[in-house]
Amino acid sequence: MTAPMGRAPGGAYEGAGRQTAVAVRGCSSVLVTSDDLVAAAHVAIGIGLAESAHRLVMIGDLGGEVPPLQALVGDEDSHGIYDSFEFGTSFGRIAREVNGAPNLFIMPGGTESPATEAILSSGRWQEFASEFAKADELLLLVVASTAPGLAKLAAQVDGVVLVGIQKLDAAPDATVLARVPHPSVVPPPRIVMRPAPEPLSPLKIGIIAAIVLAAGIAGGAYYARSRTPAKPAPVAAAPVDSAKADSAAAPRAMAVAPVNPGDSANATPFSVEILAANTAEGANFELKRHGAVMPSATISLVPIGDTEATWYKVYAGVFPDSLGAERLLGSLRRRRVVADSAGSVVRVPLALLVDSVPAAGGADALFRDKVQNYAGRGIPVYGLTQRDGSIKLYTGAFERPEQSSLAVSALRVAGLTPVLAYRTGRIP
């Protein structure tokens, strides 16, 4: 399918969707909406391809026969979401598995368009969202940003991904998980037609002939030297298998460098690792349940090797030495926050710096307000008081710089500009 004039092709949107997938990793039901349904569908496909690597993903066409989704259906059966709501057909019956992506399914629009207020505002969507959450699966719904009943639909899911738009006027209270701009299109190179060459004059012909003759003489001398036996060259290393070379040369995510390498010796590196969960829900539940008794509690998104799987690690406390962390761990075990055999003291000197509070009157109150505001956005931050009285706000904790790449991407999608830094200071 050809993209509209001035608009990037579908592959660019799918690539943007793959990058955006980290923003929905802790969600189970998400709207992907735009004033361009084709663009929204491509972004949803990109998210689905990335997330289907570790959980089931179902993409629903609420626009009605959106071409990129229809192209993945792969059969002539016209039944879909409309028929499910009108005649009670289950989602499992109308879902089509995408060829080559065994964990990715498409639910077509149906025999008629499902973009009606009755369907989009139906309370059944909340039931579907709950079922996907219980199964740790992901439901992506592609819908137009001006669709009727959109506000009621958005209120029943975890959030929305906006494609090419900055706000959702039809549902202003919706939780925006990410904004995907339209990829820029590079114009084709300008072709400059050169004038036809002028006829060569006798003088130019003579000059060219002299140059060719000189080149011929130099080439003959080089050939003569090349016939002379040369000393054997040093033995080179055995050639690397091309497949291995390609794999070794494959681009990897650039490691984020700390902005304050000079503070590595003065860092406040020790924390208590409370939990390593394989879902965001598990980590968030632990934080909500015991966050009040865990100082400087935070969650780190840590990639597992080179896979797209993720650990959601819950940390508590920030200490200059392991003794302070050991005392906190003992206290948490006595309170039954962690089991006797659970929890560990870890050295995680790095964190993502997202904000700060200047040293001034009312700094503590401003700090508490900022922590609450970030918590409302789903970002667990904690503060460390510096020597000058200011407070730096961090999120996450990492042993090595490369572990922070996933968290950096997630925060950038959320509209922040985090920087990796060695943690300094003390708990306020």
N, C-alpha and C positions, 0 to 999 in steps of 0.2 A: 504494500500500500504506500502511495506517495504522500509525503507530509504536505500540509498546506504551505503556500508560498510564505517564506519568512519564518517557518516553524521547523524545529529540529525533527529528524525522523524518529520513528518509534524506538529504535535501539538506544538513542540518547536518553529517552524517558525511562526505559527499563533499567539502564545503568544508574540513573538517579534514584530509581526505586530500590535497587540493591543497596545503595549507600544509605538510604533512608530507613532500611529495615531495622537498624539498631534502635530507632526511636519507638518501634512498636513491639520490641522483643518482650516486654513485660505485659503486653495486652492480649486480649482474646477476641475482641470485636472492634473493628475500625472502619470508618467511612473514608473512602478515597474520593474526593470531590473536586470539581473544577467547572469552569465555564466551557471547557473543551473535553467532552466525554472520551474521545479517542486518547488524548494525553493522559487522562486519569486512568484509563484502562491499562495503558502501557506501564505507568508507574506501579499500579497494583500488581501487574504481572512480575515486574522486577522485585517488588517486596515478596511476592509469593515464592518466586524461585529461590530467593535467599533464605527465607524462613522455612521452606519445605525441606531443607537439608536436615532439620532436627525436630520438626513437628508437622502434623497434618495442616494444610492450608486450603481453604475453600474460598473462591472468589465468586461473588454474586453480581450478576448484571442487572442493576436496577434502572438502567437507562433504556433497555430494550434493544437487543440485537446490535450492541456496540461492536464494530468490526473486529478489533484485536481479540476480543473474547470469543466471538463467534468462530473465528479462525481456529481456535483451540478446542472447540467442541467435538469435532471429528465424527459426527453422525447426522442423520436426517431427522431424528426425533425432535419435534418442535416444543415439547413440554418443558416447562421451567418454573420460575418463581411465581409467575402469575397463576399457573395451574395449581401450585402448592397451596396458595391462599384461597383460590376459588373452589377447588375440589378436594383439598386435603392431602394431596400427594406429598409424601415425606421428602425432606431435603436429600436423604440418601438415595431416593429413586431418581431424582432429577440431576444429581451431580454426575459430571463426566470427568474421568481421570485424564489428565493431560499426558499425551504420548511422550515418553522420555523423562517424565517427572513424576515418579510413582507416588509422591506425597502431595501432589498439587491437583486440585479439582476445580472445575468451572460449573457454576449453576447459571444456565442461560435465562434470558428474560421470560420466555414462554410463548404460548400461542398468541398472546396479546402483551402489550407493554405493561410492566409492573410499576411504571412511574406514575402511580395514582396516589392521591392523598389517603385513600382507604387502606392501601397496602403499606405505604411508607410510614404512616402514623399508627399502624397496628401495634397493640401491646404484645403481640407474639414475638416481636424482635427481642424483647427483654428475656423471654424464655430461651430463645435460641442463643443469645449471648451468654446466658448462665450455663447452658449445656456445653458450649465451646470452652468456657472457663474451667468447668469441672474436668473436662477431658484434656486440658492443656493444649488446645488446638486454636487455630486462628481463623476468624471469619472476616474477610475483606469485602466490603460492599461498595461497588462503583456507582456513583449517583451524581446527577447534575447539581450544581450549586444553587440552582433556582427551582429545584423540584418541589412540588407541593407536599406539605407535611414533613419537611426536612428537619425542622426544629424538634418534633416529637421523636423522630428516628434517632437524631444525634443524642438525645437525652438518654437513650437506652443502650448506648454502646460506650466503649472506653474512651473514645476520642476520634478526632478527624485528622486526615492528612490533606492539606490544601495544595492543589497543583495549579501554579500560575496565578493564584490570587492570594492576597494578603489577609483577607478577613472573610467571614462567612455571614453575610447580611441576613440570610434566611434563618440562621441559627446562631445568633450572637453569643449565646451562653455555652456553646460547645467547647470542649477541651481540645485545643489545637496541639497535636503531638508533633507535627512537623510542617514546614512550608517548603514546597519544591518549586523553584522558579522554572519558567520555560528555559530550556537550554539555549544558549546563544548559537546562532547559525553563522558560520564564517562564509562571507560571500565568495563566489568563485574568483580565481585570479583574473586580473584584467590582462587581456591579450593585446599587445601592442604590435600592430602591423608595421614591419620595417619596409622602407622603400626599396625598390629593386636596385641591385648593385649597378654602379656605373661601369661601362666598358673599360677594360684595362688598356692603359696607354702603353706604347712601346717601351717607355722608360720603366713603368711599373713591372712589365713582363721581364725586363732584364734584371731588375732587383730581385724578383721572386726566383728567377733561375739561379742567381748567385747564391741565394739562401739555401735552395735545394741542393746545390752542388756541395756547399760547405757541410750541410747535414749529412750528405752521403759519405763524405770523407771521414767525418767524426764517427759515423756508424761503422765504417769499415775498420777503423782503428779499434773500436770497442769489441768488434767480432774477433779480431786477431788476439786481443788480450784474453778474451773469454776462452779461446782454444788452449791457452797455457794452463797446465795442471795446477790446481790450487791446493793449498794445505787443507786437510780434512777439517770440516767444521766440527765444533763440539757436539756431542750427541744430545739431542733434544729429549725432553721428557715424553713419555708415551702419550699418544693422542687420547683425549678424553672422549668417551662415548658421547655422540651427539645428543642423544636423548637426555643423558645425565647433565650435559652442558646446558641444554635448554632449561632443564629443571632448576639447575643451580643459578641460572641467570634470570629466572622468573622474577618479576618485580614483586617486592614485598612492601608492606606498609612501612613508611618511614618512621623510625623511632623518634619520639618527641624528646628534644634535649631540654634538661632543666635550665631555667633562666638564671639561677643563682648557684653555679657550680662551686663558687667560693665558700658557700655555707655548708658544704657536705660534711665538714668536720664538726660543725656546730649544730647539726640537725637534731631534732627531737624524734628519734626513729622508732621507738618501741610502742606497740599496741597489743591488744588482745584480740585474736581472731575468734569470734563467737560461733560463726557458722559459715559454711560454704555450700550454698544452695544452687541447684541447677535451674531454678526458675526465679523470676523477679518476685512473683507472688510470695514464695517461701521466705525470701529475704525481707520483703516489706512487712510481712506478718510478724516476723521476729522483731523488727524494729518498732512496730506499733505496740507489740505486747510488752517489751521490756525496755524500750528506749528511755523511759523516765529514770531508770536506775543504771543506765549505761552512759557514762560521761563521754562526750565527743563521739557519739555513735554515728556511723556512716556506712555506706554500701559502696563496694568497688565492683565494677564490671571488668572481669579479667578474662581475656580469651584463653581457651584451652589449646595450646600448641598452634598449629596452622589451620585448625578446623574453624567452622563458624559457631561451634558450641561455646558456651560462656559459663563461668562461675560468677555467681552473685555473692560476694563475700561481705559479711557483716563484721565490722571492727568496732572496738570501743577503747577509749583512753588514748592518750598521747603522752609518752614519758621519755625523759632523757636517758634513762637506764632501764635495764630489764627488771630490777628490783621493784620499781613502782608498778610495772605491768603485772608482775607476779602477785603483788598484794591485791590488785584489782581482780585478777582471776580468782584468787582465793575467796574474796568477798562475794563475787558472783556465784561461785559454787555453793557457798554457805546459804545464799538466798534462793538457791535452786533455779537461778536464771539459766545456768548451764549445768549439765550433769557432771558428776565427779570425774568422769573420764573424757569429758568434752572440753573444748576451748584450748587455746595454746598461745603462748607469748611469741610474737613474731617481730622481726625487724623490717619495717616498711617505711623508710625515711622520706619517700616521695609522696606528693599529693598534688591535686589540681587546685590552683589558686584561682578563685572566681570573684572575689570581692574584698573590700577592706573597710574599716571604720577608723577615721582619724582620731588622734588623741585629743579629745576635747570634752567639755562638760556634756553629760548625757550620753557618753559613748556606750555605756552598758545598755541603756534603753534602746538606742539605735541598733546595737548588735542583736538584741533579742528580737526586734522587729524584723531585721533582715533574715535571721534564722527562720522565723515563722513564715515569712514571705517565700523563701526558697522551699521550705517544706510544703507549702501550698502548691508549688509547681512540681512536687515530686522529687526534689533534689535535697538530700540530707547533707547539710553543711555543718561545719563546726568551726569554732574560732580559737586562735592562739594569740595571746597577748604578747606584743613585742616589747623590747627594752624601752622604746620611746613612749609606751602607753597606747599605741595604736593596736588594732586587732585585725589580723588577717583571717579571712574566711576561706576554708579549704573544703573540698569534698573528695572522698575516696582516700585510699592509701595503697602504695605500690612498692614492691621490692626493687623492680627494675624499670627503666624508662619505657621499654617496649610494651610493658603490660598496660600502659595507660592509653594506648591508641584507640581502643574501642570506646572507652569512657570519654575521651576527647571528642570523638565523632558524635557521640550521643548528646553531649552538652552543646556542641556547635549547632546541631539540628534544633536544639531547644532555644537557640538564639543567644547563647552565651559565648564568650571568648576566653576559655580557660587557658592557663599556662601551667606547665609542669614546674614544680619547684620543690626544693628540699624544705621540709617542714621545720620551722623555727618558732621559738616562743614557748609559752606555757598555757595550760588550760585556765581561762578566766575565773 
